[in-house]
Amino acid sequence: MRIQHWQDVASLLVGVWLVLSSFVLDLSGAAVWITIALGLGAMLFAIEAFFIPSYLEEWGEMLLGLALVLAPWTVGYESTSATVSSALSGLLVILFGGWELMTDRDFATWWHDRWHHPAA
């Protein structure tokens, strides 16, 4: 196991917060299960990055982040604290994933080769 990017640790902590927030914020209804499921997903993507580093998990994290941002309004969370926690956590996960993609050498090399050297 090797931690290459601090953003993976930060995403892991956001995932832990999401799981715990269901109990800390005393969420109810669909917000509980959606928050726990998306939090576990963020945790799994972050842990996967420790063992099999690639840029693909960042795309997964950013999709989970988008789901976290949209969930309060698509599902209709009852409490304001659930909405704020989900939206802010989602934005953080998107930010960390995007930041890591922009600073990852493997992704930058792939991106440069893909778009600056078209296949002949």
Secondary structure, 3 states (H helix, E strand, C coil): CCCCCHHHHHHHHHHHHHHHHHHHCCCCCHHHHHHHHHHHHHHHHHHHHHHCCCCHHHHHHHHHHHHHHHHHHHHHCCCHHHHHHHHHHHHHHHHHHHHHHHHCHHHHHHHHHHHHCCCC
